[in-house]
Amino acid sequence: MPGSTYSQDTIENEKIAAQRTSKTLFNACVAGFIGGILLLISFCSPYWLQSWGDTASPFLNMGLWEVCFFRFRFPKFQFDRLFTGCHAIWGDEYRLIREWLRPWWLLLVQFFMALCFTISFISQIFDVCLLLRWPLERILRFEWQVVYASFIMKGLTAVLLFVAICIFGSCCWDRGWLLYPNYNYVSWSYGFACFAMIGHGIACYLMYMEGRAARERKDRNMALVMQMYPTPGLFEGSLSMYHGSQYI
């Protein structure tokens, strides 16, 4: 009786190799993870814009969702009302000046940053599956598609971050918005957004390189899937049985 055309040792070696993570993929995931953490800090922290400490400005600092004042009096009010403390832009404390606090460009920055945050952390889920090679059968079947999906999401995040950073940086000194804009400067939360954009850009490039490599090993992965997860064939047999009998 003829022997099998595939040795068990070869299949096991290929299975072990398929479960390994390439260095390019690992570096891409690390860059994407660091960029995601920086994006999270920038998204939540209230230091996108800050006033110099020696100016005694009533405006202290602000983020995308929170503004801090100290005895700030809105000049267009006909009644005396002082705003003090840090409060959410969408909260009750600033409801009287909310329209002034959130001009069109800040709404646009908030929208882009929320979109970046969502897309970035969806791509992290794809990265975890690629790193852990889980579920292995699905990763082997659709590896290059998953890698390119992560590449597109990271690239889109980097582009949207760039747009948001440019809009905020060009409009935050508008004299029709906060008083005394020359007393203010972009602070560390804004810087974290810049570094998050760089991190996602690096991850995007590395994912593109990994996607090209994944496409080249697509045929080998599919052959390995047929060996590791044989599908039922004719007469209740399987592809591995037919390989062993040399019918295929």
Contacts in CASP RR format, 6 or more apart in sequence:
PFRMAT RR
TARGET T0000
AUTHOR 0000-0000-0000
METHOD contacts of the structure
MODEL  1
MPGSTYSQDTIENEKIAAQRTSKTLFNACVAGFIGGILLLISFCSPYWLQ
SWGDTASPFLNMGLWEVCFFRFRFPKFQFDRLFTGCHAIWGDEYRLIREW
LRPWWLLLVQFFMALCFTISFISQIFDVCLLLRWPLERILRFEWQVVYAS
FIMKGLTAVLLFVAICIFGSCCWDRGWLLYPNYNYVSWSYGFACFAMIGH
GIACYLMYMEGRAARERKDRNMALVMQMYPTPGLFEGSLSMYHGSQYI
2 245 0 8 1.000
2 246 0 8 1.000
3 244 0 8 1.000
3 246 0 8 1.000
4 243 0 8 1.000
4 244 0 8 1.000
5 243 0 8 1.000
5 244 0 8 1.000
5 246 0 8 1.000
6 227 0 8 1.000
6 243 0 8 1.000
6 244 0 8 1.000
11 224 0 8 1.000
11 227 0 8 1.000
11 228 0 8 1.000
14 220 0 8 1.000
14 224 0 8 1.000
14 227 0 8 1.000
15 224 0 8 1.000
15 228 0 8 1.000
18 133 0 8 1.000
18 136 0 8 1.000
18 140 0 8 1.000
18 221 0 8 1.000
18 224 0 8 1.000
19 133 0 8 1.000
19 136 0 8 1.000
21 130 0 8 1.000
21 131 0 8 1.000
21 133 0 8 1.000
22 210 0 8 1.000
22 213 0 8 1.000
24 206 0 8 1.000
24 209 0 8 1.000
24 210 0 8 1.000
24 213 0 8 1.000
25 130 0 8 1.000
25 131 0 8 1.000
25 147 0 8 1.000
25 206 0 8 1.000
25 207 0 8 1.000
25 210 0 8 1.000
26 131 0 8 1.000
27 206 0 8 1.000
28 127 0 8 1.000
28 150 0 8 1.000
28 202 0 8 1.000
28 203 0 8 1.000
28 206 0 8 1.000
28 207 0 8 1.000
28 210 0 8 1.000
29 127 0 8 1.000
29 130 0 8 1.000
29 131 0 8 1.000
29 203 0 8 1.000
31 199 0 8 1.000
31 200 0 8 1.000
31 201 0 8 1.000
31 202 0 8 1.000
31 203 0 8 1.000
31 206 0 8 1.000
32 120 0 8 1.000
32 123 0 8 1.000
32 124 0 8 1.000
32 127 0 8 1.000
32 154 0 8 1.000
32 199 0 8 1.000
32 200 0 8 1.000
32 202 0 8 1.000
32 203 0 8 1.000
33 124 0 8 1.000
33 127 0 8 1.000
34 199 0 8 1.000
35 120 0 8 1.000
35 195 0 8 1.000
35 196 0 8 1.000
35 199 0 8 1.000
35 200 0 8 1.000
35 203 0 8 1.000
36 120 0 8 1.000
36 121 0 8 1.000
36 124 0 8 1.000
36 196 0 8 1.000
36 200 0 8 1.000
38 192 0 8 1.000
38 193 0 8 1.000
38 195 0 8 1.000
38 196 0 8 1.000
38 199 0 8 1.000
39 116 0 8 1.000
39 117 0 8 1.000
39 120 0 8 1.000
39 157 0 8 1.000
39 161 0 8 1.000
39 192 0 8 1.000
39 193 0 8 1.000
39 196 0 8 1.000
39 200 0 8 1.000
40 117 0 8 1.000
41 189 0 8 1.000
41 192 0 8 1.000
42 48 0 8 1.000
42 113 0 8 1.000
42 189 0 8 1.000
42 190 0 8 1.000
42 191 0 8 1.000
42 192 0 8 1.000
42 193 0 8 1.000
42 196 0 8 1.000
43 64 0 8 1.000
43 113 0 8 1.000
43 114 0 8 1.000
43 117 0 8 1.000
44 65 0 8 1.000
45 63 0 8 1.000
45 188 0 8 1.000
45 189 0 8 1.000
45 192 0 8 1.000
46 61 0 8 1.000
46 62 0 8 1.000
46 63 0 8 1.000
46 65 0 8 1.000
46 66 0 8 1.000
46 67 0 8 1.000
46 68 0 8 1.000
46 86 0 8 1.000
46 189 0 8 1.000
47 61 0 8 1.000
47 62 0 8 1.000
47 63 0 8 1.000
47 187 0 8 1.000
47 188 0 8 1.000
47 189 0 8 1.000
47 190 0 8 1.000
48 62 0 8 1.000
48 63 0 8 1.000
48 64 0 8 1.000
48 168 0 8 1.000
48 172 0 8 1.000
48 186 0 8 1.000
48 187 0 8 1.000
48 189 0 8 1.000
48 190 0 8 1.000
48 193 0 8 1.000
49 61 0 8 1.000
49 62 0 8 1.000
49 63 0 8 1.000
49 172 0 8 1.000
49 178 0 8 1.000
49 184 0 8 1.000
49 185 0 8 1.000
49 186 0 8 1.000
49 187 0 8 1.000
49 190 0 8 1.000
50 60 0 8 1.000
50 61 0 8 1.000
50 62 0 8 1.000
50 184 0 8 1.000
50 185 0 8 1.000
50 186 0 8 1.000
50 187 0 8 1.000
51 57 0 8 1.000
51 59 0 8 1.000
51 60 0 8 1.000
51 61 0 8 1.000
51 180 0 8 1.000
51 183 0 8 1.000
51 184 0 8 1.000
51 185 0 8 1.000
52 183 0 8 1.000
52 184 0 8 1.000
52 185 0 8 1.000
55 180 0 8 1.000
55 183 0 8 1.000
57 179 0 8 1.000
57 180 0 8 1.000
57 183 0 8 1.000
57 184 0 8 1.000
58 69 0 8 1.000
58 70 0 8 1.000
58 71 0 8 1.000
58 72 0 8 1.000
58 73 0 8 1.000
58 179 0 8 1.000
59 67 0 8 1.000
59 68 0 8 1.000
59 69 0 8 1.000
59 72 0 8 1.000
59 178 0 8 1.000
59 179 0 8 1.000
59 180 0 8 1.000
59 183 0 8 1.000
59 184 0 8 1.000
60 68 0 8 1.000
60 69 0 8 1.000
60 70 0 8 1.000
60 85 0 8 1.000
60 86 0 8 1.000
61 67 0 8 1.000
61 68 0 8 1.000
61 187 0 8 1.000
62 68 0 8 1.000
63 189 0 8 1.000
64 106 0 8 1.000
64 109 0 8 1.000
64 110 0 8 1.000
64 113 0 8 1.000
65 88 0 8 1.000
65 89 0 8 1.000
65 90 0 8 1.000
65 110 0 8 1.000
66 86 0 8 1.000
66 87 0 8 1.000
66 88 0 8 1.000
66 89 0 8 1.000
67 86 0 8 1.000
67 87 0 8 1.000
67 89 0 8 1.000
67 94 0 8 1.000
67 101 0 8 1.000
68 85 0 8 1.000
68 86 0 8 1.000
68 87 0 8 1.000
69 83 0 8 1.000
69 84 0 8 1.000
69 85 0 8 1.000
70 84 0 8 1.000
70 85 0 8 1.000
71 82 0 8 1.000
71 83 0 8 1.000
71 84 0 8 1.000
72 82 0 8 1.000
72 83 0 8 1.000
72 84 0 8 1.000
73 80 0 8 1.000
73 81 0 8 1.000
73 82 0 8 1.000
73 83 0 8 1.000
74 81 0 8 1.000
74 83 0 8 1.000
74 96 0 8 1.000
74 97 0 8 1.000
74 100 0 8 1.000
75 179 0 8 1.000
76 100 0 8 1.000
77 96 0 8 1.000
81 96 0 8 1.000
83 93 0 8 1.000
83 94 0 8 1.000
83 97 0 8 1.000
87 93 0 8 1.000
87 94 0 8 1.000
88 94 0 8 1.000
89 98 0 8 1.000
89 101 0 8 1.000
89 102 0 8 1.000
90 98 0 8 1.000
91 98 0 8 1.000
94 101 0 8 1.000
100 177 0 8 1.000
102 110 0 8 1.000
103 171 0 8 1.000
103 174 0 8 1.000
103 177 0 8 1.000
105 167 0 8 1.000
105 168 0 8 1.000
105 171 0 8 1.000
106 168 0 8 1.000
106 171 0 8 1.000
108 164 0 8 1.000
108 167 0 8 1.000
109 164 0 8 1.000
109 167 0 8 1.000
109 168 0 8 1.000
112 160 0 8 1.000
112 161 0 8 1.000
112 163 0 8 1.000
112 164 0 8 1.000
112 167 0 8 1.000
113 161 0 8 1.000
113 164 0 8 1.000
113 193 0 8 1.000
115 160 0 8 1.000
116 157 0 8 1.000
116 160 0 8 1.000
116 161 0 8 1.000
116 164 0 8 1.000
119 153 0 8 1.000
119 156 0 8 1.000
119 157 0 8 1.000
119 160 0 8 1.000
120 153 0 8 1.000
120 154 0 8 1.000
120 157 0 8 1.000
120 200 0 8 1.000
122 153 0 8 1.000
123 149 0 8 1.000
123 150 0 8 1.000
123 153 0 8 1.000
123 154 0 8 1.000
123 157 0 8 1.000
126 146 0 8 1.000
126 149 0 8 1.000
126 150 0 8 1.000
126 153 0 8 1.000
127 150 0 8 1.000
129 135 0 8 1.000
129 139 0 8 1.000
129 146 0 8 1.000
130 139 0 8 1.000
130 143 0 8 1.000
130 146 0 8 1.000
130 147 0 8 1.000
130 150 0 8 1.000
133 139 0 8 1.000
136 228 0 8 1.000
137 225 0 8 1.000
137 228 0 8 1.000
137 229 0 8 1.000
139 146 0 8 1.000
140 221 0 8 1.000
140 222 0 8 1.000
140 224 0 8 1.000
140 225 0 8 1.000
140 228 0 8 1.000
141 221 0 8 1.000
141 222 0 8 1.000
141 225 0 8 1.000
143 214 0 8 1.000
143 217 0 8 1.000
143 218 0 8 1.000
143 221 0 8 1.000
144 211 0 8 1.000
144 214 0 8 1.000
144 215 0 8 1.000
144 218 0 8 1.000
147 207 0 8 1.000
147 210 0 8 1.000
147 211 0 8 1.000
147 214 0 8 1.000
148 207 0 8 1.000
148 211 0 8 1.000
150 207 0 8 1.000
151 204 0 8 1.000
151 207 0 8 1.000
151 208 0 8 1.000
151 210 0 8 1.000
151 211 0 8 1.000
154 200 0 8 1.000
154 201 0 8 1.000
154 203 0 8 1.000
154 204 0 8 1.000
154 207 0 8 1.000
155 200 0 8 1.000
155 201 0 8 1.000
155 204 0 8 1.000
157 200 0 8 1.000
158 197 0 8 1.000
158 199 0 8 1.000
158 200 0 8 1.000
158 201 0 8 1.000
158 204 0 8 1.000
161 193 0 8 1.000
161 196 0 8 1.000
161 197 0 8 1.000
161 200 0 8 1.000
162 197 0 8 1.000
164 193 0 8 1.000
165 190 0 8 1.000
165 193 0 8 1.000
165 194 0 8 1.000
165 197 0 8 1.000
168 186 0 8 1.000
168 190 0 8 1.000
169 186 0 8 1.000
169 190 0 8 1.000
171 177 0 8 1.000
172 178 0 8 1.000
172 181 0 8 1.000
172 184 0 8 1.000
172 186 0 8 1.000
173 181 0 8 1.000
173 182 0 8 1.000
173 184 0 8 1.000
174 181 0 8 1.000
175 181 0 8 1.000
178 184 0 8 1.000
226 239 0 8 1.000
227 239 0 8 1.000
227 240 0 8 1.000
227 243 0 8 1.000
230 238 0 8 1.000
230 239 0 8 1.000
230 240 0 8 1.000
230 241 0 8 1.000
231 238 0 8 1.000
231 239 0 8 1.000
232 238 0 8 1.000
233 239 0 8 1.000
233 242 0 8 1.000
239 248 0 8 1.000
242 248 0 8 1.000
END
